[in-house]
Amino acid sequence: MIKLKISDYGGIHFREFDIKNLKLYRPNSEEEFVSFLNKLITKKISFSFSGGSHTFNGSSIPEPNKYHIDLTNYRWYKCHSDNILEVASGCTVWDIRDFVQSLKLKLRVWNGGFAGPTIGGYLLSGGFGRSGLSEKDGGLWEIVEFIKVIVPANGVIKTIRKSDAIFKWIFGSKGTLVIISSVGLRLEKLTNNELQKGEKGILPFLQPILYERHKYPDLFKYSPFTSAESQFLEYGTKLFWFSHLIYPESYENSIKVLSDFHYHNSSIIKPTGGWVDGPREQDKNFGYKYYIKQKSFIPPLLMNKNQDFLVTGIMSYLSISSTTNIEEIEKVSKNFINLTMNNGLRLYHQAEDFFNLIDYKTYYDKKTWSEYINHKKTLDPFNFLPSL
Ligand SMILES: Cc1cc2nc3c(=O)[nH]c(=O)nc-3n(C[C@H](O)[C@H](O)[C@H](O)COP(=O)(O)OP(=O)(O)OC[C@H]3O[C@@H](n4cnc5c(N)ncnc54)[C@H](O)[C@@H]3O)c2cc1C
């Protein structure tokens, strides 16, 4: 029996599989992907997904006795015009950034931290740009022209455009409403760019990293970090984020809550990489602050008012090398969620509800929750996908 341990970036959650029982499917082309899913949906066979597995909550890890669709090789692209590029949902965001740059175009919003998230996973988590990007250009939703999805209700592929009412609900929906096949991105044209209408291809892997290191930790445990990886990764620990989504008027309150969180968990939380101070002596450069400019709309599953907002928070490396460590992280996460919700602030739960502790029925206001449930009933009545 050959055992395979499968995990995600966070390394908190994992499952071991006897590989002969693992139903892993890694599509390459749109035709393959759509016809395979159509078959599963028609025959009411359950399935799950992973993009880059750069989430902490274990939702991208295969489940026993379920088909698992791994989008690692799902990386085709199609040029629709000299600045609209359609990319398959398995394309790594940083590879799209570097690929279009080589064609003298610019991807205006891309993720910070590390080269992990795919465009599908990034869109489903919300899509905040690295510091400075979303301050000017807003979130990922501002540069997405259309999303091609497979509707779980009938297994049919559908193009959702910016003008469609459901468009804004896909951002931040965490893979609970639709299956993303591809995304149409509007790029910024630089001089004599080289994007040719009708051109097609496969997006190359451009980052000097082991893309699946987190997914298969035992397979790569003897592979030393590449120099790019060692700038971000440390053995036995992972960088965790504890973020608030707030409107500018709640900034002081958010910083006070972050300071209390740091104070009560200072034996575990060691802020790193911050540039914002807090009220306490120990809060020097302890936090971060990203500005998300409101342009056309704000996804309701992120914030419920159409106005600029901020992402504030603390980053800390946390050890994941023992069960005790993981229990400590759960305690810290619970404390952060309670402190935040008791102060009426929002969380970046799409990426940071590490242990699935939040009750979303009470987390969202009534209007947002009932609209979400209506969309869920229409798009995924048989619950092929998980729910919030
Ligand atoms: C190092 C690091 C840096 C980050 N930086 C940022 C940042 O700057 N801004 C930001 O907004 N976020 C950031 N995030 C959060 C990140 O964008 C999300 O965690 C995102 O979901 C990860 O994408 P992924 O492709 O790895 O998704 P996965 O972890 O593979 O999947 C996430 C969920 O989406 C589902 N899913 C994935 N693909 C599809 C699909 N095509 N159709 C349907 N369901 C699907 C999976 O089943 C799973 O439930 C960061 C995360 C990490 C670990």
The ligand as a Tripos MOL2 file, in Angstrom:
@<TRIPOS>MOLECULE
LIG
   53    58     1     0     0
SMALL
NO_CHARGES

@<TRIPOS>ATOM
      1 C1          1.0220   33.1780    0.5610 C.3       1 LIG1
      2 C2         -0.3500   33.6990    0.3330 C.ar      1 LIG1
      3 C3         -0.5150   35.0120   -0.1290 C.ar      1 LIG1
      4 C4         -1.8160   35.5020   -0.3480 C.ar      1 LIG1
      5 N1         -1.9460   36.8040   -0.7820 N.ar      1 LIG1
      6 C5         -3.1990   37.2710   -1.0010 C.ar      1 LIG1
      7 C6         -3.3940   38.6240   -1.4410 C.ar      1 LIG1
      8 O1         -2.4580   39.4090   -1.5970 O.2       1 LIG1
      9 N2         -4.6650   39.0400   -1.6950 N.ar      1 LIG1
     10 C7         -5.7400   38.1970   -1.5200 C.ar      1 LIG1
     11 O2         -6.8760   38.6200   -1.7870 O.2       1 LIG1
     12 N3         -5.5850   36.9070   -1.0860 N.ar      1 LIG1
     13 C8         -4.3600   36.4540   -0.8070 C.ar      1 LIG1
     14 N4         -4.2170   35.1750   -0.3480 N.ar      1 LIG1
     15 C9         -5.4050   34.3400   -0.1590 C.3       1 LIG1
     16 C10        -5.6190   33.5080   -1.4390 C.3       1 LIG1
     17 O3         -5.9200   34.3420   -2.5090 O.3       1 LIG1
     18 C11        -6.7640   32.5490   -1.2400 C.3       1 LIG1
     19 O4         -6.4720   31.7030   -0.1870 O.3       1 LIG1
     20 C12        -7.0610   31.7770   -2.5260 C.3       1 LIG1
     21 O5         -8.2790   31.0890   -2.3850 O.3       1 LIG1
     22 C13        -5.9700   30.7750   -2.8570 C.3       1 LIG1
     23 O6         -6.1160   30.3690   -4.2060 O.3       1 LIG1
     24 P1         -5.8260   28.8470   -4.6060 P.3       1 LIG1
     25 O7         -5.8310   28.7370   -6.0880 O.co2     1 LIG1
     26 O8         -4.6210   28.3530   -3.9280 O.co2     1 LIG1
     27 O9         -7.1590   28.1450   -4.0560 O.3       1 LIG1
     28 P2         -7.3090   26.7230   -3.3560 P.3       1 LIG1
     29 O10        -6.7490   26.8020   -1.9890 O.co2     1 LIG1
     30 O11        -6.8230   25.6300   -4.2180 O.co2     1 LIG1
     31 O12        -8.9060   26.6550   -3.2730 O.3       1 LIG1
     32 C14        -9.6360   27.5500   -2.4420 C.3       1 LIG1
     33 C15       -11.1060   27.1210   -2.4710 C.3       1 LIG1
     34 O13       -11.6480   27.3790   -3.7530 O.3       1 LIG1
     35 C16       -12.1020   26.1510   -4.3830 C.3       1 LIG1
     36 N5        -11.6900   26.2650   -5.7900 N.ar      1 LIG1
     37 C17       -10.4290   26.4760   -6.2730 C.ar      1 LIG1
     38 N6        -10.4710   26.6230   -7.6140 N.ar      1 LIG1
     39 C18       -11.7860   26.5180   -7.9700 C.ar      1 LIG1
     40 C19       -12.4990   26.5880   -9.2310 C.ar      1 LIG1
     41 N7        -11.8610   26.8070  -10.3830 N.pl3     1 LIG1
     42 N8        -13.8480   26.4520   -9.2200 N.ar      1 LIG1
     43 C20       -14.5170   26.2300   -8.0510 C.ar      1 LIG1
     44 N9        -13.9100   26.1260   -6.8280 N.ar      1 LIG1
     45 C21       -12.5700   26.2800   -6.8090 C.ar      1 LIG1
     46 C22       -11.4100   25.0130   -3.6420 C.3       1 LIG1
     47 O14       -12.2070   23.8520   -3.6490 O.3       1 LIG1
     48 C23       -11.2940   25.6150   -2.2240 C.3       1 LIG1
     49 O15       -12.5170   25.4350   -1.5340 O.3       1 LIG1
     50 C24        -2.9490   34.6620   -0.1140 C.ar      1 LIG1
     51 C25        -2.7860   33.3460    0.3590 C.ar      1 LIG1
     52 C26        -1.5020   32.8670    0.5830 C.ar      1 LIG1
     53 C27        -1.3360   31.4830    1.1150 C.3       1 LIG1
@<TRIPOS>BOND
     1     1     2 1
     2     2     3 ar
     3     2    52 ar
     4     3     4 ar
     5     4     5 ar
     6     4    50 ar
     7     5     6 ar
     8     6     7 ar
     9     6    13 1
    10     7     8 2
    11     7     9 ar
    12     9    10 ar
    13    10    11 2
    14    10    12 ar
    15    12    13 ar
    16    13    14 ar
    17    14    15 1
    18    14    50 ar
    19    15    16 1
    20    16    17 1
    21    16    18 1
    22    18    19 1
    23    18    20 1
    24    20    21 1
    25    20    22 1
    26    22    23 1
    27    23    24 1
    28    24    25 2
    29    24    26 1
    30    24    27 1
    31    27    28 1
    32    28    29 2
    33    28    30 1
    34    28    31 1
    35    31    32 1
    36    32    33 1
    37    33    34 1
    38    33    48 1
    39    34    35 1
    40    35    36 1
    41    35    46 1
    42    36    37 ar
    43    36    45 ar
    44    37    38 ar
    45    38    39 ar
    46    39    40 ar
    47    39    45 ar
    48    40    41 1
    49    40    42 ar
    50    42    43 ar
    51    43    44 ar
    52    44    45 ar
    53    46    47 1
    54    46    48 1
    55    48    49 1
    56    50    51 ar
    57    51    52 ar
    58    52    53 1
@<TRIPOS>SUBSTRUCTURE
     1 LIG1         1 GROUP 0 **** ****
